Amino acid sequence: MSICLGVAQAGHSITADKAAFAAAMQRGGHVAFIVLLVVFLGAFLANIRAFAARRTA
C-alpha cells in the first residue's frame, strides 16, 4: 500500500501545492485499496480451491 501512495505522490510537493498533494494522496489511497482487494480475493479463491481439492481427495 505504501508503494501505491508513494508512486501517486511522486512529483507533488506538499509545500508547493497542498491541494494537488492531497488529490494525489487520495488517488494513491484508492489504487492501494483496489490492489489490496484484488490480493484478498485471489487469496480467498486459492483457499477455497485448496480446501475443495482436499475434501474430494
Buried (B, 14 or more C-beta within 10 A) or exposed (E): EEEBBEBBBEEBEEEEEEEBBEEBBEBBBEBBEEEEEEEEEEEEEEEEEEEEEEEEE
